[in-house]
Amino acid sequence: MVLVQSSSGLGRVLRRRSGRPFAIWAAIVLALAASVDIAAAATGSPAVEAPTTFYANDFEESAGPEWSENSIAITPAGNRRFLGTFSNATVSLVLTGLPVHNQLTISMDLLVIGTWQGNAGPDTWQFGVTGGPTLMHTTFNTIAVADGRQAYPDAYPGGVHLPHSGAAEIGTLGYAYGDVYNLRVAFPHTGSTVAFNFSAGGHDPATHLWGIDSVAVQVDAPDADSDGIPNATDNCPSIANPDQSDGDGDGVGDACDNCPNDFNPAQTASNGTGSGDLCSAGTVSGFSLATVRLKADPSGKPNGTLVIHGLLDPTAMGGGATLADTLRGGFSIAVAGAGLPRAELLRFPSCNTISRCAGSGREVVAFRKRSGNLFSMTITARGRSLAQPLSPAAVTVTLSTTGLDQAARVSNCSVRGGNAQTVSCRP
């Protein structure tokens, strides 16, 4: 059986399902993963991500193409299936498509079979990474002969320990001599591919055999601020914020948001104060509003409508000399106020025309050239989940492009319709 992590976090793809021993093993792995999500749901906080199992194989059926050798052996006692047996061979495991990480941890059961004599041989076994470190080089002793010592759990040369030292199982496999060692090694690694090599050398193939079972490789994601949230999903990767609080919903955690009360995902700060331009007095904006209208569906269904009329002057916005330059790469609109519990976010991921383009949902924007560098902008968004009742509170609309946040406010608002169904605002 092979367990491989999918691209959806704790989700996994299971293939080659078989065997009751694996069923128990897999159930434990998946239950632990589920417990993280359950705990997060109970507390309302995002799950603190632990090292994730990227690959696991207990060889209940086959080794898979990732292994250079695919022979499967069965122990005389317990009918345990494992990869082996080998003597002087080098066996490789190659894994590709690793997610972003800064450390790998490999664990396995090593089966040492036959009359291994430890330091007296020396009867060595080792494994490491191609182009990287040797992770283990040691000796094992399954019988008390010669000096009766082995290096494990230390490296060879150097370690001097009694036979079977550190073994998880002694004489349980049904062979005349045979021990099982649970090995686990963590090491720094950042590449998308890793190749492990397992080998022994100079042994009598009739009396010195080995095999491996229950191999697992975990990835540890980078976490620069040590708050338990990997950089890739941390909304504030440079400052510890395990609660991931984001009051204005702009995707930037409150702990490092330069305008924590205003939606400004670009975090533009050009005034030298450290505060974002969006919430700093005296910031010049090339974006203004004419009218904003919000209409909620009285049935509570997501059939609300947003209509925004505004003016843009790209030369004053600082994003480019032309409107096309300013909006190249797409933009987003956030609407806050009017009693909305959170900002309504409209995304236009691709807007390479200055006439009309569609958003990622049921929103459309149209531009029209006015005098000089001025353009009118009309946005219509349908199918919105606007909560009732709406209120005549001022409305702030933030336009965000790559590296640029511009906001405008309308405060002259009125409500009409039963249960405050519609809000209309002007400057």
N, C-alpha and C positions, 0 to 999 in steps of 0.2 A: 504494500500500500504506500502511496505517496501523498503527502499533504503539501500543497503549494499555496502561498499567500496570493490572493488576487489583488487588483489595484484598488479595491474598495475598503482599505483599512483592515478591520478585523475579519472581513469576509474571507473565506477560503474556498479553494476548489479541491474537492476530494476525488481521487480516482483510484482504481484498483481496490475497492472496498472488499475486505474479507477478514475472517479470523476473529474469534472472540478476544484474544489478547489485544489486538489492535482496537477493537470496538471500545474496550475499556480505556485504552490509552487516548484515543481520539476524543472520547466523551469528556475526559478530564481536561484536555487542551481546549476544546470548544466551550466547556462549562466555565472555565476560567475567563475566556474571552467574553462570554456573555455576561459574567458577573461584573465586568468593568462597565458595560453599557447599562446594566440594571442599576448599579450604584450611582452612575451619572444621572439617570432618569429620576431616581429617588431624591437626589439632592438638588437637581436643577442646574448643576454645574457640568461643564464638559468633562469627558473622561480624561484622566491623566494617563497618557499613553506609555505603556511599558514596552520592553523589548518584544518584538513581534517575530513569531516563528515563520520564516520564509519557506523553509523546506524541511520535510521529515519523511523518513522511510523506515519501516520495520521489516521489509523484505518478506512479507507474508505471501506475496506472489512473485514479483520480479524486481530486478534492480533498476531498470529504466535506462534510457540512452545516455543519461548524465554520468553513468559509471563506465569506466574503461573495462571492467570485468563484471560479468553478470551471472557467475555460477552461484547457485543457492545450495546450501548444505542444511541438513536436519540433524539435530542432536539426538543421540540414542535415548536419552531420558527427556521426556517432556515434549518431544517432537518440535523443538524450537527451530524456526527457520532463520537463517542468517546468511550474510554474504561471505562466501568462503568455500572450501578452506584454501589458504594460501601458505606458502613457505617463504621463498625468496623473491616473490613477485612484488612489483610496485602497482598499487591500485589507485586510480584517480577518480575524483568527483569534481565535475565542472558545473558551476551554476552561473547562469546569465540573467540579465534583467533585474538585478538587485535594485531596490529603491534607494533613495538618498539616505545615507547613514554615515556614521563615523566609527562604528565598531561592529564586529561580528563575534558571535559566540557559537562554537560547535560543541556538541555533546554526542556521546555514543557509548555503546557497550562494546568493549574489546574482549573477545574470547581467546584466551591463551591455552592452547591444547598441546599435550605431549610433555616430553621431559625437558622443559626449559630449565637451565642451570644458572640463570642470573648472571652475576658478575664473573663467575668462574668461566663462562664461555668465551667472551661475554655473549650472552644471547640478547641481542638488542632488537628493539622495535621503535619506529619513529614515524611521525607525520608532520607535515608542514604545508606551506603555501608556495606555489610556483611563483618565482620572482619576489617572494616575501620571506617571512621568518620561518625557522624550524620551531614548531610549536611544542614538540615533545621528542626527546631522544633518551631512552631509558632501557632498563633490563627487567626481566621477570623471572622468578624462580618458582616452579611448580613442585619441585622435589628437593629434599634436604641432602645435597651432595656437595663435595668440595668445600668451599668456605661457607656454603649455605646462606648466601646473602644475595639480595637484589637491590638495584638502585631505586626503583619506584617506591614511594611517590616522588623521589627526587630525580634529577637528571643523571645520566651516566656520561663520564665518570663523576663520582662525587658522592652519590647516595649509597649507604650501606644499611640495609634493613633485612629483617627476617623474611623467609619465603612467605608468599601470599599477602604481604603487607599491603593494606589498602584495598584488598579484593572485596567485591560486593557478594560474590558467591565462590565457594570452594568445593570442588568435587560434585557439583549438582548436574553436570551436563551428560553424564553417563559414559564419559571416556575414562580410561585408567587414570589420567591426569588432566585436569582442566579447571581453570579459574575464569571468573568474569570480573572485569574492572569497569566501573562507571567513570568515564573520562569527560571532562568539561574544561574548555580553554576559551578565554576571551582575548581578542587582540584588535588593535586599531586597523581599520580598513575603510576605504572610501570609494573604491571602484565599483562599476556596475557588473563586473565579472570576477569570480574567484575560482581557483583550481586548487583543490586539496590533493596531496599525495601521501599515501599510507604505504609503508614498506618495512621489510626486515631483510637481513642479508647474512650470508655465511652459515646458514642453518642446514641441518640434515632434513631434507623434505620428508623423510619417513618418520621422524620423531618430533619435529618442531613445526607446528601448524598454528595458524591464527585466522580469525574472522571478525567481522564487525556486525553490529545489529543496532536498531533503534537510533539511527543517525538523525540529528536535528540541527538546523542552522538558524540562529536568530539574528535579526538586524536591530541595531540600536540607532535611532535617529538623532541627528545633532540637536542639541538643546542649549543654546548659548547662554541663556539666563537661568538655567537650572530650575525652571518652575514646573517641570514635568510635561510641558507641551513642546513637541518638536518644532524647530524653526519653521518647517514647511507649513504648519497649520497654526502657528502662534500669531495672534493679532498684535503682539508687541514683543518681538523676539529679543530685544536688547534690555528689557526691564521685566523682572519677574512679576507675573500677574496670573497666578493659577486659576483665578475665577474668570479670566477672559472677558471682564466687563467692558461693554461698548455701548454707552448710554445713547449716543446719537446714531448708532447703526451704520456708521460709515466704513466698517471693516477695520478700523484702527482702534486698538484697545485704549481705554481711558487713561491707563498709566503712561502712555507716551503720545497721546493725541494732542496736537498743538492748538486745537479748538474743540475741547471735549463736549461742548454743548451745541456744536454746529456740524452738520454733515459736510465734511471736506476730505474725501478719500485721497485727494492729491497732496494734501498737507503742505500747500504752497505757503512759504514764509520768506518774503523778500524785503521785509521792513527792518531787519536786524534786531528785533526785540525778542525773537524766539517764539513769539505767538504767531499763529497762522494768520495770513492776510484776511481770511474770512471773518475773523472776530477781532481784528485790530482797527482802532479808530483811524480815520484818514486814508484808508485804502481806496484807491481809485478803481472803479469797476466799469467795464464796458458792456455790462449786462443790466438791463432794466425791465420792469414789468409794466404792462398796460392793464391787463385784467387776468384774474384767476377765478375759475368756477369749478366747484366740486359738487357733484350730485350723487347722493347715495341711493341705493335701491331700498325702498321701504320694507321689502320682504326680507332684507338682510342677506340676500344672495349676492355673489360677486358680479354684479351688473352695474357697478358705479362708473361714473365718467369724470374725467379730469380734462379741462380745457385751459390752456395757458397761452396768452398772447404777450409777447415781449419784443424787445429791440436788442440787437447785438452790434457792437462796434469792435471788430477784431483787432484794430490797431490799438485801441485803448485797453483791451483785455490782456495784451502782451503775449498771446499764444502764437501769433504769426501775423504776417502782413495782410493775409487774405482770410476770408472765412473758411475756405477749403484747407488752408494750412492749420488754422486753429482747431478744426474738427477732425483732422486726419487721424485715423486710428480709432474713431468713435468717441462717444461722450455719454454721460449719464445726467439725469435730472432727478433731484430729490425734492419732494414737496413736504413741508412740515408746518404744523399749526392747524387752525380750524378745528381743534379738538381731536385731531388724529392721534392715536396712541403711539405710533411710530411713523417715521418718514416714509412716504410712498416713493419707491424708487423705480424710475423708468430708464431702461438701458437701450442705447443705440450703438451696438458694437461695431457696425460698419456703416459709415455715412460718407461716401466718397463723392457725393453730389451736393451742390448747394441749392438744389430745388426741392427735393422731397425724398425722404427715406423712411423705412419701417424700422421699428424697434424689435426687441427680442420677444415681445408679447403682442398685445393688441394696441400698440401705440404707433402713431405716425407723426412726423415732424415735417413742416413745410417752411421754406425760407423764400423771401422775396426782397429783391434789391430795392433800396430806397435811395435817398440822396447821399452823395459822398461815399463814405465807408459803412454806412448804416444799412442793416438788414432787419426786416421784420421776421419774427419766428412765431409759428403757431403749432402747438402740440395738442393732439387729441389722443387720449388714452381711454379705452373702454375695457369693460370686464374687470374693474377694480373692486377689491373688497374694502369699501369705505365704511367704517363703523359709524353707526348712529347712536346718539344725536350728534350732528356737527355743531360747531360753535362759531361765533363771529370773531374769534381770536385772529390776530394777524397771521398772515401766511408768508413763509420764507421759501423761496425756490433757489436751489443751488445747482449751478451748471458746472460739471466737472469733466475735464479732459485730461490727457496725459500731462501731469505736472502743473495743472492749473485748476483752481477752484474760484468761481465767481458766484456771488449771491445777490439776490434782490428781494425786497420785502414790500408787501402791500398790506396796509393796516386798516383801510376803510372798508370793512366787511359787513355784510348784512345776511340775515338768514331768512329763508322763506320755505314754505311747504310744511306739511304736518311732520311732527317729530324731528324738526330741524333737518330736513332732507337735503336742502341745497344751500350752499354758501357762495356768495359772489363778492369778490374783493377788487378794489382799485387802490391806486397810490393815495 
